[in-house]
Amino acid sequence: MPVAELEQRQLATELPIGRWGRPDEIAELVTHLCSDFAGFQTGQTHVVDGGMTST
């Protein structure tokens, strides 16, 4: 296994969620923000970081 892959696995264990995010998880937020469901949201910061900033 390449060193970079080992480093990525180690870093992922340090995330509160225990894994890296998937592109579809980011896409779900973008889809929501582009939909009518987000029409009343203003001035928000949406952090998608697997809980890293909550620790």
N, C-alpha and C positions, 0 to 999 in steps of 0.2 A: 504494500500500500504506500503511495507517495506521501512524503512528509507533509505537504500542504493538506492532504485529506485527513491525516492524523491530527493536525493542528485544528482543522475545522471541527472535527468530532469532539476534541477536547473543549474547544470554546463553546460548542453547543451544550455541553453538560453544565456549563456555568450559567446558562440562561434559565430563569425560573420555570419556563415551560419545558425546558429540557431538549429542545430541538430548534433547528433553523426554521424560519417561516417559509411557506411555499408561495410561489407567484400567484396562485389562485386566491390565496388569503388576502393578498394586497389588492387583487382585482375585485374581490367582493366589496372592499371598502370603497374603492373608486366607483364601482357600479352603484353602490348605495348613495354616494355623494352626488352622482349625476342623475339620480332618480327624483321623482316628486316627493318621496319620503323624507328627503333632506331639505325640502324647500323652505323650512322655517329655521334652519340652522344658520347662524351667523357667527363669525369670529371664533370658530372652534379650532383647536389643535387636536388632531387624531393621531395618537402615537401607536404605531404597530411595531412593537419591538420585543414581543414575547415576554413582557413583564420586566424587562431590564431596568427601566426607569422607576419602577415601583419598589425596588429593593433599597 
